[in-house]
Amino acid sequence: MALQFILVTSVAAIVYGFIRRGSFTPAYIFTANFLVGVIIISISLVMMIIPVSLKFDKLTDHTTFTERFYVGQHMEKQKKAFGFLSLGLFIVLITGLIQILLAFLLRTL
């Protein structure tokens, strides 16, 4: 999934480069991919910090049911946040590795 984000972001950055400069420029590709990765990491950190909201109604028991329900929802939210965090980290890492590889290949050529 991280590679799909990188591919879509790269295509969008190339299109933006064509619109902005009128020719192909890879200058926007890595910046855009790093920015997308950082935004996804930020969203996941916010998801981890914000508590789960409980909606109490007339039939809600405020004993162990609420605790089990709260803990269950909290664990699901944490799992989703860790998924987003790993996605953002993979986007940043893969983009960085591609950038290092391209810099090495261009230097040797």
C-alpha positions in Angstrom: 0.0 0.0 0.0 2.9 2.3 0.7 4.2 1.8 -2.9 0.7 2.8 -4.2 0.8 6.0 -2.2 4.3 6.7 -3.5 3.3 6.1 -7.1 0.2 8.2 -6.9 2.1 11.0 -5.2 4.9 10.8 -7.7 2.5 11.1 -10.7 0.8 14.0 -9.0 4.1 15.7 -8.4 5.2 15.1 -12.1 2.0 16.6 -13.3 2.5 19.6 -11.0 6.1 19.9 -12.3 4.8 20.0 -15.9 2.3 22.6 -15.0 4.7 24.7 -13.0 7.8 24.5 -15.1 6.6 23.2 -18.4 9.0 20.3 -18.5 9.9 17.2 -16.6 11.5 17.8 -13.2 11.9 15.3 -10.5 12.5 18.0 -7.9 8.9 17.8 -6.6 8.6 14.1 -6.4 10.7 13.4 -3.2 9.4 16.5 -1.4 5.8 15.5 -2.1 6.3 11.9 -1.0 8.1 12.9 2.2 5.2 15.4 2.9 2.6 12.7 2.4 4.4 10.4 4.7 4.7 13.1 7.4 1.0 13.9 7.1 0.0 10.3 7.5 2.4 9.9 10.5 0.9 13.1 12.1 -2.7 11.8 11.6 -1.8 8.5 13.2 -0.2 10.3 16.2 -3.3 12.4 16.7 -5.5 9.2 16.5 -3.4 7.7 19.3 -3.8 10.8 21.5 -7.5 11.5 21.1 -9.6 9.3 23.5 -12.4 7.1 22.3 -15.8 8.7 22.7 -18.6 6.9 24.4 -22.2 7.7 23.8 -24.2 7.0 27.0 -27.9 6.3 26.7 -30.6 5.1 29.1 -29.7 1.5 28.8 -25.9 1.8 29.2 -24.6 0.2 32.4 -21.7 2.2 33.9 -20.0 -0.9 35.3 -17.8 -3.5 33.6 -19.8 -3.3 30.3 -18.6 0.2 29.7 -15.0 -0.6 30.6 -15.0 -3.6 28.3 -16.6 -1.6 25.5 -14.2 1.3 26.0 -11.1 -0.9 26.1 -12.3 -2.8 23.0 -12.8 0.4 21.1 -9.6 1.8 22.3 -7.6 -1.3 21.2 -9.3 -1.1 17.7 -8.4 2.6 17.5 -4.8 1.9 18.6 -4.5 -0.9 16.0 -5.8 1.4 13.2 -3.4 4.2 14.4 -0.4 1.8 14.4 -1.4 0.8 10.8 -1.4 4.4 9.7 1.9 5.0 11.5 3.6 2.0 9.8 2.2 3.2 6.5 3.6 6.7 6.9 7.0 5.3 8.1 7.2 2.9 5.1 6.4 5.8 2.7 9.2 7.9 4.2 11.7 5.0 4.3 11.0 3.8 0.8 11.1 7.3 -0.6 14.4 7.9 1.2 15.9 4.7 -0.1 14.8 5.5 -3.7 16.3 8.9 -3.4 19.6 7.6 -2.1 19.7 4.9 -4.8 19.0 7.5 -7.5 21.6 9.8 -6.1 24.2 7.0 -6.1 23.3 5.9 -9.6 23.4 9.4 -11.0 26.7 10.1 -9.3 28.3 7.0 -10.9 27.0 7.8 -14.3 
